[in-house]
Amino acid sequence: MEFQTNTAIEFNRHTNLIEKANANRPHLIYHKVKPTRLVDIIADPSSALGYTAKQADLSLSNLSTYQFGKGDSVTLDLGNHEVGHFSIHINACGSPMDSPLYLHIIVGELPVEIGVNGEPYQGILSQSWLAEEFIHIDKLPTTLTLPRRYACRYIKLEVIDSSPKWKAQFSHPEFISESAADISTVAPLETGDRLLDRIDEVSLKTLHDCMQDVFEDGPKRDRRLWIGDLRLQALANYETFDNTDLVKRCLYLFGGLNTKDGWISTNIFTQNDPVPDDTFFFDYSLFFIDTLADYVEHTKDYATLNDLYPIAKLQMDQALKLVDSHDLVVLDPNRPTFVDWSMDFDRSTCAQAILIYTLRHFIKLTAESDQPVAPYNAILKRLNQSAQTYLFDDKQGFFISGPDKEINLASQIWMVLAHTLTDSENVTLMKNVQKTMFPVTGIATPYFYHHIVEALFITNFKSAGINLIKHYWGKMVQENTDTFWEAFKPEDPAFSPYGDLAINSYCHAWSCTPAYLLRKYIN
């Protein structure tokens, strides 16, 4: 997707809704984490991302006795992925300190981030997101506490320079982790399959580390509230931590900061006073409806529904303005449909399916709000009929998309999830999908793999769904990851949607859903 700049758009600031969001701000839980070992990050052709961590010759128990001069370094392994703040005590040894200590600190969620540090950065996102610090320290001894919050497992301390007369010594490294959730409260999944249980464990850790002041999309980069991620995080949360107040907080933030014409932004910056981004996706705005419907179904919190139903209605009514005389969605270039990071497929049929999908949820919310549903039921019937008439190719047995009548996987999956066809027709469609479109290729994110798996489960292809979870998330587990990644192509493990592995997020909210899928459909 291209960067959007829509600075002329004006936003509402519904104070009453934002106050309710603030009333549900979580109390973070903090834990002290000590490194478990010292490691060396080395090139490893057998690793999907090209680097691995191996036990260093140095011993963590003797860290305080080692001396580090110009060009020397040491890498700490926290033993697991953590989100929070790092501190370490630093002393000088040798002659009097006749120069500052010039220190380079690199943190990484995976070994690759440390391994590629120093190579020319090729990414399209700001280099300022790279997780490193260059620090001058004038007086030692001192305890250095990094002011920025970091998401990492590995922390490399590199002495750029000190002086020929003295060296640095490090001791008492400590990481204070933080989260709005307590992972010890969730019973581990026991499927009898060790790989599935490990996938669930990593999914839980991913969700846990993204649960901060809001449901963040990724604690390394962005650190924002994205509605596409929130929708999936909330589902996984209901099956695990069940922190409904955090979901409520996020819903109120989105509801309190819509545009003057009603649309909800894709994401909100929450580091200070909440600020909506000037980026819009057709599907993400509609997913506010879906997320609210899931929340109300789970909590029966009709007071929140009463507050936010008008915002949900605006999303639907605005989306329906993009429907033409044939009852088909006409894509708006100012509000593209996301679906997945891969840009290699036409999205018009996906947009139709997502509108149908969210309209079903909206009708349920409308009924629960004691509002008239008949007009929306009539629209749903027309949208469904048009999808079957204009978008389904009976001869080929697939939905087509765009002027070239493209047949792509995403269109089939979203039409299955939207229940545009009958249940038996859905089963036939998914049977054809597996026969002609599996193994899956070209899909870049766990976000869309989630939807493929759910489509398999709701059409009773349980074994195929489990196998796909094992094939996709299981391959990340095989890389000794503690959390699941923002982007991963099994056929191209070094893929980055931003052009550089160093900027990828390796703990990302939309990848946590096996914790939901396995509990809802399997366990």
BELDAQUI-V643671 format. One record per helix or strand of 3 or more residues. SS is the DSSP state (~ for helix, > for strand). FROM is the first residue (numbers start at 0). LEN is the number of residues. If there is no record, write none. Layout:
ss = {SS	SS}
from = {FROM	FROM}
len = {LEN	LEN}
This chain:
ss = {~	>	>	>	~	>	>	~	~	>	>	>	>	~	~	~	~	>	~	~	~	~	~	~	~	~	~	~	~}
from = {14	28	36	50	59	72	100	110	126	131	141	149	165	182	193	226	243	266	281	301	347	373	408	422	445	461	500	508	513}
len = {9	5	7	5	6	22	8	5	3	6	4	12	14	3	17	13	13	3	18	19	21	18	9	15	13	16	3	3	8}
